[in-house]
């Protein structure tokens, strides 16, 4: 990984990293509060599955369109200024669904919330790439781990608040206000990208143009990674309940195993990525995820009248979570190493949203035509694709052959 020029003093750098930790955790916390509030919003507005699904789809579509625009804006004004200007507002948009009075106003609120999601996703991810360039070593994975922790904390605190008698709307309003304040504080110590000053002016360091074929490959890898993740998010618990006939109290633990493993590996995955390098990390991540899905699929297969059942499935979700954890951080980091712009990084965010958008439907339609086991073959095959195509894409993007990466890995390990 190249070390950026104009690196500030270590204290300033640490403050910027701590601030970005806060921004990721805050973003995850607000997103988690929104997810936890959905049952209450559904009940309050009497929506039903179809109308609620439409609102959620609108968030994804508006968020996708916003990401493309936010990337271009960040190219011009820097990610730091984008986050300083818009970061707090992206958290305040949670007020919109809190005050929605009917289905029509909820759709308007969903569109506004989608804009906030698109801006903050691009801003914090692009800035994490810039900050990693300043450090000269992998630090991105831990940011994503903190995002996951923020979401989990929001779900737990929402449950606690509802148990104490707080209304759903009151919780959303409180989270929006706290989130805006936390984001304003977190973004203050952020730094302009290498070669740019605080006013956004450039010192002449060029941004490399990444070719269309490589950008398309990165997009497909990001989409595939999120489709693999979607297989766990949307179907792990259903697989346990409907295919393995797990007890009602045990079935929900399938996704919990996956989510906890993914969070831990994101928090502590940066040293692993530093040792292996991007190509080998993609190979290992895809292989682990594929092996995990093989165990999940095998958990329902009878051997001598017996099946692996839930324990084998949990082992599979544990492996899958450990592999999926680092795929997206590697993609973001590789674009930064290659000299890509914030709009290039926005493409990775867009691939993730696209994968999470089409993943549930794609797996669901195949499952309806065959079985849920058949549907889960899709993320398993995509994990194999990532293991094969990921290393090749990384080497082409970074223009480092396998032999060079082996030498670099040996040097780091030594």
C-alpha positions as CSV (number, residue, x, y, z in Angstrom):
1,X,0.0,0.0,0.0
2,X,1.5,3.4,-1.0
3,X,2.1,5.9,1.7
4,X,0.5,9.3,0.9
5,X,2.3,12.5,0.8
6,X,1.6,15.5,3.1
7,X,0.9,13.2,6.0
8,X,-0.1,15.2,9.1
9,X,1.4,14.7,12.6
10,X,0.4,11.4,14.4
11,X,-1.9,13.1,16.9
12,X,-3.9,14.8,14.1
13,X,-4.1,11.5,12.2
14,X,-5.3,9.6,15.3
15,X,-8.0,12.3,16.0
16,X,-9.2,12.0,12.4
17,X,-9.4,8.2,12.7
18,X,-11.3,8.4,16.0
19,X,-13.7,10.9,14.5
20,X,-14.3,8.6,11.6
21,X,-14.9,5.7,14.0
22,X,-17.6,7.9,15.6
23,X,-19.1,8.7,12.2
24,X,-19.4,5.0,11.2
25,X,-20.8,4.0,14.6
26,X,-23.3,6.9,14.5
27,X,-24.4,6.0,11.0
28,X,-24.9,2.4,11.9
29,X,-26.7,3.4,15.1
30,X,-29.2,5.5,13.2
31,X,-29.7,2.9,10.5
32,X,-30.3,0.3,13.2
33,X,-32.8,2.5,14.9
34,X,-34.7,2.8,11.6
35,X,-34.8,-1.0,11.2
36,X,-35.9,-1.5,14.8
37,X,-38.7,1.1,14.3
38,X,-40.2,-0.6,11.3
39,X,-42.7,-2.8,13.2
40,X,-43.9,0.3,15.1
41,X,-44.3,2.4,12.0
42,X,-46.1,-0.5,10.3
43,X,-48.6,-0.8,13.2
44,X,-49.0,3.0,13.6
45,X,-49.8,3.7,9.9
46,X,-51.5,0.3,9.3
47,X,-49.3,-0.3,6.2
48,X,-49.1,-4.1,5.6
49,X,-46.3,-6.0,3.9
50,X,-46.8,-4.6,0.4
51,X,-46.9,-0.9,1.2
52,X,-44.0,-1.2,3.7
53,X,-42.1,-3.1,1.1
54,X,-42.7,-0.3,-1.4
55,X,-41.4,2.3,1.1
56,X,-38.2,0.2,1.7
57,X,-37.7,-0.3,-2.0
58,X,-38.0,3.5,-2.5
59,X,-35.3,4.1,0.0
60,X,-32.9,1.8,-1.8
61,X,-33.7,3.3,-5.3
62,X,-33.3,6.9,-4.1
63,X,-30.2,5.9,-2.1
64,X,-28.7,4.4,-5.3
65,X,-29.3,7.5,-7.4
66,X,-28.0,9.8,-4.6
67,X,-24.7,7.8,-4.3
68,X,-23.8,8.5,-7.9
69,X,-24.4,12.3,-7.3
70,X,-22.7,12.3,-3.9
71,X,-19.6,10.7,-5.4
72,X,-19.4,13.5,-8.0
73,X,-19.9,16.2,-5.4
74,X,-17.1,14.6,-3.2
75,X,-14.8,14.7,-6.3
76,X,-15.3,18.5,-6.4
77,X,-15.5,19.6,-2.7
78,X,-13.7,16.7,-0.9
79,X,-15.3,14.1,1.3
80,X,-14.4,16.1,4.4
81,X,-16.4,19.0,3.3
82,X,-19.2,16.8,2.1
83,X,-19.4,15.2,5.6
84,X,-19.0,18.5,7.4
85,X,-21.9,20.1,5.4
86,X,-24.3,17.2,5.0
87,X,-23.3,14.7,7.7
88,X,-25.5,15.9,10.5
89,X,-28.4,16.5,8.1
90,X,-28.2,12.8,7.0
91,X,-29.0,11.8,10.5
92,X,-31.8,14.3,11.1
93,X,-33.7,12.8,8.1
94,X,-34.8,10.1,10.6
95,X,-37.3,12.7,11.8
96,X,-39.2,12.4,8.5
97,X,-40.5,8.8,9.1
98,X,-41.0,9.6,12.8
99,X,-43.6,12.4,11.8
100,X,-45.2,10.6,8.9
101,X,-48.9,10.6,9.3
102,X,-50.1,8.3,6.5
103,X,-48.8,6.2,3.6
104,X,-48.2,9.1,1.3
105,X,-46.2,11.1,3.8
106,X,-44.2,7.9,4.6
107,X,-43.2,7.6,0.9
108,X,-42.0,11.2,0.9
109,X,-40.1,10.5,4.2
110,X,-38.7,7.3,2.7
111,X,-37.3,9.3,-0.3
112,X,-35.8,11.9,2.0
113,X,-34.3,9.1,4.1
114,X,-32.9,7.5,1.0
115,X,-31.1,10.7,0.1
116,X,-29.5,10.8,3.6
117,X,-28.4,7.1,3.3
118,X,-26.8,7.7,-0.1
119,X,-24.8,10.8,1.0
120,X,-23.5,9.3,4.2
121,X,-22.6,5.9,2.7
122,X,-20.5,7.6,0.1
123,X,-19.0,10.2,2.4
124,X,-17.8,7.9,5.2
125,X,-16.6,5.1,2.9
126,X,-14.7,7.4,0.6
127,X,-13.2,9.2,3.6
128,X,-12.1,5.9,5.1
129,X,-10.2,5.2,1.9
130,X,-8.5,8.6,2.0
131,X,-7.6,8.1,5.7
132,X,-6.2,4.6,5.0
133,X,-3.9,6.2,2.4
134,X,-2.6,8.5,5.1
135,X,-1.9,5.6,7.4
136,X,-0.2,3.5,4.8
137,X,-1.7,0.3,6.2
138,X,-5.1,-1.4,6.3
139,X,-7.6,0.3,8.8
140,X,-10.9,0.2,6.8
141,X,-12.3,-3.1,8.1
142,X,-12.6,-1.9,11.7
143,X,-14.8,1.1,10.5
144,X,-17.3,-1.4,9.1
145,X,-17.2,-3.4,12.3
146,X,-18.1,-0.3,14.3
147,X,-21.0,0.4,11.9
148,X,-22.3,-3.1,12.7
149,X,-21.9,-2.5,16.4
150,X,-23.8,0.7,16.1
151,X,-26.7,-1.0,14.5
152,X,-26.8,-3.8,17.1
153,X,-26.7,-1.2,19.9
154,X,-29.6,0.7,18.3
155,X,-31.7,-2.5,18.2
156,X,-30.9,-3.3,21.8
157,X,-31.6,0.2,23.1
158,X,-34.8,0.5,21.1
159,X,-36.1,-2.7,22.7
160,X,-35.1,-1.3,26.1
161,X,-36.8,2.0,25.4
162,X,-40.0,0.3,24.3
163,X,-39.9,-2.0,27.4
164,X,-39.7,1.1,29.6
165,X,-42.8,2.6,27.9
166,X,-41.2,5.1,25.5
167,X,-43.1,5.6,22.3
168,X,-41.7,4.5,18.9
169,X,-41.9,8.1,17.7
170,X,-40.1,9.5,20.7
171,X,-37.3,7.0,20.3
172,X,-36.8,8.0,16.6
173,X,-36.8,11.7,17.4
174,X,-34.2,11.2,20.1
175,X,-32.0,9.1,17.9
176,X,-32.2,11.6,15.1
177,X,-31.2,14.5,17.3
178,X,-28.4,12.5,19.1
179,X,-27.2,11.2,15.8
180,X,-27.0,14.7,14.2
181,X,-25.0,16.0,17.2
182,X,-22.7,13.0,17.2
183,X,-22.1,13.3,13.5
184,X,-21.3,17.0,13.8
185,X,-18.7,16.2,16.5
186,X,-17.3,13.2,14.7
187,X,-16.7,15.0,11.4
188,X,-14.8,18.0,12.8
189,X,-11.4,16.3,13.0
190,X,-11.6,14.7,9.6
191,X,-8.8,15.6,7.1
192,X,-8.8,16.7,3.5
193,X,-7.5,14.0,1.1
194,X,-3.8,13.8,0.2
195,X,-2.9,16.7,-2.1
196,X,-5.8,18.9,-1.0
197,X,-6.0,21.7,1.5
198,X,-8.9,22.5,3.8
199,X,-10.4,24.8,1.2
200,X,-10.6,21.9,-1.3
201,X,-7.7,23.3,-3.4
202,X,-5.5,20.8,-5.1
203,X,-1.7,20.6,-4.9
204,X,-1.5,18.9,-8.2
205,X,-1.5,15.2,-7.2
206,X,-3.3,13.4,-10.0
207,X,-6.2,10.9,-9.5
208,X,-5.8,7.8,-11.6
209,X,-8.5,6.9,-14.1
210,X,-9.7,3.4,-13.6
211,X,-10.9,1.7,-16.8
212,X,-14.4,0.7,-17.5
213,X,-13.7,-3.1,-17.4
214,X,-12.0,-2.9,-14.0
215,X,-14.8,-0.7,-12.6
216,X,-17.4,-3.2,-14.0
217,X,-15.5,-6.1,-12.3
218,X,-15.3,-4.2,-9.0
219,X,-19.1,-3.5,-9.2
220,X,-19.8,-7.2,-9.9
221,X,-17.6,-8.3,-7.0
222,X,-19.3,-5.9,-4.7
223,X,-22.8,-6.9,-5.9
224,X,-21.8,-10.6,-5.5
225,X,-20.5,-10.0,-2.0
226,X,-23.7,-8.4,-0.8
227,X,-25.8,-11.1,-2.5
228,X,-23.8,-13.6,-0.5
229,X,-24.4,-11.5,2.7
230,X,-28.1,-11.2,1.7
231,X,-28.4,-15.0,1.8
232,X,-27.7,-14.9,5.5
233,X,-29.6,-11.7,6.3
234,X,-32.8,-12.8,4.8
235,X,-32.7,-16.6,4.7
236,X,-30.5,-18.0,7.5
237,X,-33.3,-18.1,10.1
238,X,-35.9,-19.3,7.6
239,X,-33.6,-22.1,6.5
240,X,-33.2,-23.2,10.1
241,X,-36.9,-23.1,10.7
242,X,-38.4,-24.4,7.5
243,X,-35.6,-26.8,6.2
244,X,-34.0,-28.0,9.4
245,X,-37.3,-27.8,11.5
246,X,-35.4,-26.0,14.3
247,X,-37.1,-24.9,17.5
248,X,-38.6,-21.4,17.4
249,X,-36.2,-20.3,20.1
250,X,-33.1,-21.6,18.3
251,X,-33.9,-20.7,14.6
252,X,-33.2,-17.0,15.0
253,X,-29.7,-17.8,16.3
254,X,-28.6,-18.8,12.8
255,X,-28.3,-15.2,11.6
256,X,-27.0,-14.1,15.0
257,X,-24.0,-16.5,14.5
258,X,-23.4,-15.1,11.1
259,X,-23.7,-11.4,12.2
260,X,-21.5,-11.8,15.3
261,X,-18.8,-13.5,13.4
262,X,-18.9,-10.9,10.6
263,X,-18.7,-8.1,13.1
264,X,-15.7,-9.6,15.0
265,X,-13.8,-10.3,11.8
266,X,-14.4,-6.7,10.6
267,X,-13.2,-5.3,13.8
268,X,-10.0,-7.4,13.8
269,X,-9.6,-8.1,10.1
270,X,-7.2,-5.3,9.2
271,X,-4.0,-7.1,10.4
272,X,-5.1,-10.2,8.4
273,X,-5.6,-8.1,5.3
274,X,-2.2,-6.5,5.9
275,X,-0.5,-9.8,6.0
276,X,-2.2,-11.5,3.1
277,X,-2.5,-8.6,0.7
278,X,-5.7,-7.8,-1.3
279,X,-5.6,-10.7,-3.8
280,X,-5.0,-13.4,-1.3
281,X,-7.5,-11.9,1.1
282,X,-10.2,-12.1,-1.6
283,X,-9.2,-15.7,-2.3
284,X,-9.5,-16.6,1.4
285,X,-12.7,-14.6,1.9
286,X,-14.5,-16.2,-1.1
287,X,-13.2,-19.7,-0.2
288,X,-14.4,-19.4,3.5
289,X,-17.8,-18.1,2.4
290,X,-18.2,-20.8,-0.2
291,X,-17.1,-23.5,2.4
292,X,-19.6,-22.0,4.8
293,X,-22.5,-22.3,2.4
294,X,-21.5,-25.8,1.5
295,X,-21.9,-26.7,5.2
296,X,-25.3,-24.9,5.3
297,X,-26.5,-26.8,2.3
298,X,-25.1,-30.1,3.6
299,X,-26.8,-29.6,7.0
300,X,-30.1,-30.8,5.5
301,X,-28.6,-33.8,3.6
302,X,-29.2,-37.2,5.2
303,X,-26.2,-39.5,5.7
304,X,-27.1,-42.9,7.0
305,X,-30.5,-41.6,8.1
306,X,-28.9,-38.7,10.1
307,X,-28.4,-35.0,9.2
308,X,-25.9,-32.5,10.4
309,X,-28.8,-30.3,11.3
310,X,-28.6,-27.0,13.1
311,X,-25.0,-27.4,14.5
312,X,-23.6,-28.0,11.0
313,X,-25.6,-25.0,9.7
314,X,-24.3,-22.8,12.5
315,X,-20.7,-23.9,11.6
316,X,-21.5,-22.9,8.0
317,X,-22.8,-19.5,8.9
318,X,-19.8,-18.9,11.1
319,X,-17.4,-19.6,8.2
320,X,-19.6,-17.6,5.8
321,X,-19.6,-14.6,8.2
322,X,-15.8,-14.7,8.6
323,X,-15.3,-14.7,4.8
324,X,-17.9,-12.0,3.9
325,X,-16.6,-9.7,6.6
326,X,-13.6,-8.5,4.6
327,X,-14.7,-8.5,1.0
328,X,-16.2,-5.0,0.9
329,X,-13.3,-3.4,2.9
330,X,-10.8,-5.0,0.5
331,X,-12.7,-3.5,-2.5
332,X,-12.8,0.0,-1.0
333,X,-9.1,-0.2,-0.1
334,X,-8.1,-1.5,-3.5
335,X,-9.8,1.4,-5.2
336,X,-7.9,3.8,-2.9
337,X,-4.6,2.0,-3.6
338,X,-5.2,2.3,-7.3
339,X,-5.7,6.1,-7.0
340,X,-9.5,6.0,-7.6
341,X,-11.7,9.0,-7.0
342,X,-14.6,9.3,-4.5
343,X,-17.0,8.7,-7.5
344,X,-15.2,5.4,-8.1
345,X,-15.6,4.5,-4.4
346,X,-19.3,5.5,-4.7
347,X,-19.6,2.7,-7.3
348,X,-18.7,0.1,-4.7
349,X,-21.4,1.5,-2.3
350,X,-23.8,1.4,-5.2
351,X,-22.9,-2.3,-5.9
352,X,-23.7,-3.1,-2.3
353,X,-27.1,-1.4,-2.3
354,X,-27.9,-3.2,-5.6
355,X,-26.9,-6.5,-4.2
356,X,-29.0,-6.1,-1.1
357,X,-31.9,-4.8,-3.3
358,X,-32.0,-7.8,-5.7
359,X,-30.6,-10.5,-3.4
360,X,-33.8,-11.4,-1.4
361,X,-35.9,-11.5,-4.6
362,X,-33.4,-13.5,-6.6
363,X,-33.0,-16.1,-3.9
364,X,-36.7,-16.1,-3.1
365,X,-37.8,-16.7,-6.7
366,X,-35.4,-19.6,-7.1
367,X,-36.4,-21.0,-3.8
368,X,-40.1,-20.8,-4.8
369,X,-39.3,-22.7,-8.1
370,X,-37.1,-25.3,-6.4
371,X,-36.5,-25.2,-2.7
372,X,-34.8,-22.9,-0.2
373,X,-31.8,-25.2,-0.4
374,X,-31.8,-24.6,-4.1
375,X,-32.1,-20.9,-3.6
376,X,-29.0,-20.8,-1.3
377,X,-27.0,-22.4,-4.1
378,X,-26.9,-18.9,-5.7
379,X,-24.9,-17.2,-2.9
380,X,-22.7,-20.3,-2.7
381,X,-21.9,-20.1,-6.4
382,X,-21.2,-16.3,-6.0
383,X,-18.8,-17.0,-3.2
384,X,-16.9,-19.4,-5.5
385,X,-16.9,-16.7,-8.2
386,X,-15.4,-14.1,-5.7
387,X,-12.7,-16.6,-4.7
388,X,-11.7,-17.0,-8.4
389,X,-12.3,-13.6,-9.9
390,X,-11.4,-11.5,-6.9
391,X,-7.7,-12.1,-6.8
392,X,-7.4,-11.6,-10.6
393,X,-9.2,-8.3,-10.4
394,X,-7.1,-7.1,-7.5
395,X,-3.9,-7.9,-9.3
396,X,-5.1,-6.2,-12.5
397,X,-6.3,-3.2,-10.6
398,X,-3.1,-2.7,-8.6
399,X,-0.9,-3.9,-11.5
400,X,1.0,-6.3,-9.2
401,X,1.6,-9.9,-10.4
402,X,1.3,-12.7,-7.9
403,X,5.0,-13.0,-7.5
404,X,5.4,-9.4,-6.5
405,X,2.6,-9.8,-4.0
406,X,4.2,-12.9,-2.6
407,X,7.4,-10.9,-1.9
408,X,5.5,-8.1,-0.4
409,X,3.6,-10.5,1.9
410,X,6.8,-12.2,3.0
411,X,8.3,-8.8,3.8
412,X,5.3,-7.8,5.9
413,X,5.2,-11.1,7.7
414,X,9.0,-10.9,8.4
